[in-house]
Amino acid sequence: MIITDSRIDAGKAFDWGRTSEEYAKYRDIYPEEFYKKIADRGLCVAGQNVLDLGTGTGVLPRNMYRYGANWTGTDISPEQIEAAKHLSKAGNMDIEFMAVPTEQIDFPGGSFDVITACQCFWYFDHEKVTPRLYELLKEDGKLLILYMAWLPFEDEIAGKSEELVLKYSPDWTGARETRHPIQIPDVVYEYFDMEYHEEYDVMVPFTKESWHGRMIACRGVGASLSEDELKKWDEEHRRLLDDIAPEQFEVLHYAAMAVLKRR
């Protein structure tokens, strides 16, 4: 599904379905600490029904499945959902996945204890989505927003790779990240109160091949470049990694979480 949004990449079209193969193979990169912090907050654990918005290939529900929650995952991309179904089936996980935009989700009110949005909350129409999330949550339900990004001004490999993304996608809005709390739109506070937030550094291991694949799965690369542009980017990025990266390395990221409770 082709998406255009004036808030993102100056309206440049992108399609996550074009990166589903790389996303499934290379974007399952969150460290164990990322998931443990969620469970330690009593979220996404046994006895809870959880809805994961923008689930992609189901990274969050698949990795937290062991904590015992009952998961449902939705995503706008049918290709991403097919990959999520395949991966969960391969792992013998009973997770329901459906291809539907967040603005069109339709479940009975009070269906969920927790609603999660990992690496995707800024894509939504918040004026439309927020009251619906409020309705879908139980009275004491929680909205959990999650994020992780490399730090290009502190990590050379991340910084050089990002420069190459910007060469081909100069309006890519995913660049130039620094540590900060997750930004919550004002409308969300009409329905939810901030209960807890945390930001912390993590080192994420890669090989040259897995970092290259992770970068292709970036919105500014595989989801939006033309075939010719992607071929040129691929060649340049491989040469870059041969020049600056060992075969195995770690990339500095920061992760963030925001827990909002239903008013």
C-alpha positions as CSV (number, residue, x, y, z in Angstrom):
1,M,0.0,0.0,0.0
2,I,1.4,3.4,-1.1
3,I,1.3,6.0,1.6
4,T,1.7,9.7,1.3
5,D,1.6,12.1,4.3
6,S,2.6,15.7,4.3
7,R,4.0,15.3,7.8
8,I,6.4,12.7,6.8
9,D,9.4,13.0,4.3
10,A,7.8,16.1,2.8
11,G,5.0,14.0,1.4
12,K,7.3,11.5,-0.5
13,A,5.4,8.3,-1.2
14,F,6.5,5.1,0.6
15,D,5.3,1.5,0.7
16,W,6.3,-0.8,3.6
17,G,5.3,-3.8,1.5
18,R,8.4,-3.3,-0.6
19,T,10.6,-3.9,2.4
20,S,8.7,-6.8,4.0
21,E,11.4,-9.4,3.2
22,E,14.2,-7.2,4.7
23,Y,12.0,-6.1,7.5
24,A,11.2,-9.7,8.5
25,K,14.9,-10.7,8.3
26,Y,16.7,-7.7,9.7
27,R,14.4,-5.5,11.8
28,D,14.0,-7.9,14.7
29,I,16.7,-6.0,16.6
30,Y,15.3,-4.8,19.9
31,P,17.5,-6.1,22.8
32,E,16.2,-8.2,25.6
33,E,16.2,-5.2,27.9
34,F,13.6,-3.5,25.7
35,Y,11.1,-6.2,26.3
36,K,11.9,-6.8,30.0
37,K,11.3,-3.2,30.8
38,I,7.7,-3.6,29.4
39,A,7.0,-6.7,31.4
40,D,8.5,-5.2,34.6
41,R,5.9,-2.4,34.3
42,G,3.2,-5.2,34.4
43,L,2.3,-4.6,30.8
44,C,1.8,-7.2,28.0
45,V,1.8,-10.1,30.5
46,A,-0.4,-13.1,31.3
47,G,-4.1,-12.4,31.7
48,Q,-4.0,-9.3,29.5
49,N,-5.5,-8.8,26.0
50,V,-3.1,-6.6,24.0
51,L,-3.6,-4.8,20.7
52,D,-0.4,-4.0,18.8
53,L,-0.9,-1.2,16.3
54,G,1.5,-0.9,13.3
55,T,2.7,-4.3,14.1
56,G,4.8,-4.7,11.0
57,T,6.1,-8.3,10.9
58,G,4.9,-8.8,14.5
59,V,8.2,-8.1,16.2
60,L,6.7,-6.9,19.5
61,P,4.0,-9.6,20.0
62,R,6.3,-12.4,18.8
63,N,9.1,-11.4,21.2
64,M,6.8,-10.8,24.1
65,Y,4.7,-13.9,23.5
66,R,6.5,-15.8,26.2
67,Y,5.2,-13.4,28.8
68,G,1.7,-14.9,28.3
69,A,-0.5,-12.1,27.0
70,N,-3.2,-12.7,24.4
71,W,-2.0,-10.6,21.3
72,T,-3.7,-9.1,18.3
73,G,-1.6,-7.2,15.8
74,T,-2.8,-4.8,13.0
75,D,-0.9,-3.1,10.3
76,I,-1.8,-1.1,7.2
77,S,0.5,-3.2,5.0
78,P,-0.9,-6.6,3.8
79,E,2.6,-7.8,3.0
80,Q,3.8,-7.0,6.5
81,I,0.9,-8.9,7.9
82,E,1.6,-11.9,5.7
83,A,5.2,-12.0,7.0
84,A,3.9,-11.7,10.6
85,K,1.6,-14.6,10.1
86,H,4.4,-16.7,8.6
87,L,6.9,-15.9,11.4
88,S,4.4,-16.5,14.2
89,K,3.2,-19.8,12.7
90,A,6.9,-20.9,12.4
91,G,7.3,-20.1,16.1
92,N,4.1,-22.0,17.1
93,M,2.6,-18.7,18.4
94,D,-1.2,-18.2,18.5
95,I,-1.3,-14.5,17.5
96,E,-4.1,-12.9,15.5
97,F,-2.9,-10.6,12.7
98,M,-5.0,-8.5,10.4
99,A,-4.3,-5.9,7.7
100,V,-6.2,-2.8,8.5
101,P,-5.2,0.9,9.0
102,T,-5.3,2.0,12.6
103,E,-7.9,4.6,11.7
104,Q,-10.3,1.7,10.7
105,I,-9.8,-0.8,13.5
106,D,-13.1,-2.2,14.7
107,F,-13.3,-4.1,18.0
108,P,-15.9,-3.9,20.7
109,G,-15.4,-1.3,23.4
110,G,-13.3,-2.4,26.4
111,S,-11.6,-5.2,24.5
112,F,-8.0,-4.6,25.6
113,D,-6.0,-4.1,28.7
114,V,-3.1,-2.6,26.8
115,I,-2.7,-1.1,23.4
116,T,0.9,-0.8,22.1
117,A,2.4,1.3,19.3
118,C,6.0,0.5,18.6
119,Q,7.9,2.7,16.1
120,C,4.7,3.9,14.5
121,F,2.6,6.3,16.6
122,W,3.5,9.4,14.5
123,Y,1.9,7.9,11.4
124,F,-1.6,8.0,12.8
125,D,-4.4,10.5,12.5
126,H,-4.3,11.3,16.2
127,E,-7.5,13.4,16.2
128,K,-9.4,10.3,14.9
129,V,-7.5,7.5,16.5
130,T,-7.1,8.7,20.1
131,P,-10.8,8.6,21.1
132,R,-11.1,5.2,19.5
133,L,-8.1,3.9,21.5
134,Y,-9.8,5.3,24.6
135,E,-13.0,3.3,23.8
136,L,-11.1,0.1,23.0
137,L,-9.3,0.0,26.4
138,K,-10.8,-1.3,29.6
139,E,-11.4,1.2,32.4
140,D,-7.9,0.8,33.8
141,G,-6.3,0.2,30.4
142,K,-2.9,1.6,29.3
143,L,-1.5,3.0,26.1
144,L,2.1,2.0,25.6
145,I,4.2,3.9,23.0
146,L,7.7,2.6,22.2
147,Y,10.6,3.8,20.2
148,M,14.2,3.0,19.4
149,A,16.7,4.9,17.1
150,W,20.4,5.0,16.4
151,L,22.3,8.0,17.5
152,P,24.0,9.4,14.3
153,F,26.0,12.2,16.0
154,E,27.7,9.7,18.4
155,D,28.0,6.5,16.4
156,E,30.2,6.7,13.3
157,I,28.7,3.8,11.4
158,A,25.1,5.1,12.1
159,G,26.1,8.6,11.1
160,K,27.8,7.7,7.8
161,S,24.9,5.4,6.9
162,E,22.4,8.1,7.6
163,E,24.3,10.6,5.5
164,L,23.9,8.1,2.6
165,V,20.2,7.8,3.2
166,L,19.9,11.6,3.1
167,K,21.9,11.7,-0.1
168,Y,19.1,9.8,-1.8
169,S,16.2,10.9,0.4
170,P,17.1,14.5,1.5
171,D,13.6,15.1,3.1
172,W,13.6,11.9,5.1
173,T,12.3,12.9,8.6
174,G,13.8,9.9,10.4
175,A,17.2,11.5,10.5
176,R,19.3,13.4,13.0
177,E,17.9,11.7,16.1
178,T,19.0,12.7,19.6
179,R,17.8,11.4,23.0
180,H,14.4,12.8,24.0
181,P,11.2,11.6,25.5
182,I,8.6,10.3,23.1
183,Q,6.6,13.3,21.7
184,I,2.9,12.9,22.5
185,P,0.4,14.9,20.5
186,D,-1.7,17.3,22.6
187,V,-5.0,15.5,21.7
188,V,-3.8,12.4,23.5
189,Y,-3.8,14.2,26.8
190,E,-7.5,14.9,26.5
191,Y,-8.0,11.2,27.0
192,F,-4.9,9.9,28.7
193,D,-2.5,10.9,31.5
194,M,1.2,10.2,31.4
195,E,2.0,7.6,34.0
196,Y,5.6,6.9,33.3
197,H,8.3,7.5,30.7
198,E,11.9,6.4,30.3
199,E,14.8,6.9,27.9
200,Y,17.9,4.7,28.0
201,D,20.9,3.8,25.8
202,V,21.4,0.4,24.3
203,M,24.1,-1.2,22.1
204,V,22.7,-3.3,19.3
205,P,24.9,-5.9,17.6
206,F,25.2,-6.2,13.9
207,T,27.2,-7.8,11.1
208,K,27.9,-5.8,8.0
209,E,25.2,-7.8,6.2
210,S,22.5,-7.4,8.9
211,W,23.2,-3.6,9.3
212,H,23.0,-3.3,5.5
213,G,19.7,-5.1,5.5
214,R,18.4,-3.1,8.4
215,M,19.1,0.1,6.5
216,I,17.3,-1.2,3.4
217,A,14.3,-1.7,5.6
218,C,14.4,2.0,6.5
219,R,11.5,4.1,5.1
220,G,14.0,6.5,3.4
221,V,15.6,3.6,1.5
222,G,13.7,0.4,0.5
223,A,10.2,1.7,1.1
224,S,10.6,4.8,-1.1
225,L,13.5,4.7,-3.5
226,S,13.1,3.8,-7.1
227,E,14.7,0.5,-8.3
228,D,17.5,2.4,-9.9
229,E,18.1,4.6,-6.9
230,L,18.0,1.6,-4.6
231,K,20.6,-0.3,-6.7
232,K,23.0,2.7,-6.5
233,W,22.3,3.2,-2.8
234,D,23.0,-0.6,-2.2
235,E,26.3,-0.4,-4.0
236,E,27.4,2.8,-2.2
237,H,26.4,1.5,1.2
238,R,28.2,-1.8,0.8
239,R,31.4,0.1,-0.2
240,L,31.0,2.4,2.8
241,L,30.7,-0.5,5.2
242,D,33.8,-2.2,3.7
243,D,35.7,1.1,4.4
244,I,34.6,1.8,7.9
245,A,33.1,-1.2,9.6
246,P,34.5,-4.5,10.9
247,E,32.6,-7.7,10.2
248,Q,30.9,-7.5,13.5
249,F,30.1,-4.4,15.5
250,E,27.6,-2.6,17.8
251,V,25.6,0.5,17.0
252,L,24.6,3.0,19.7
253,H,20.9,3.5,20.0
254,Y,18.6,5.0,22.5
255,A,15.2,3.5,23.4
256,A,12.2,5.1,24.9
257,M,8.8,4.2,26.3
258,A,5.8,6.2,27.4
259,V,3.0,4.6,29.5
260,L,-0.3,6.5,29.4
261,K,-3.2,5.6,31.5
262,R,-6.8,6.0,30.5
263,R,-8.5,9.0,32.2
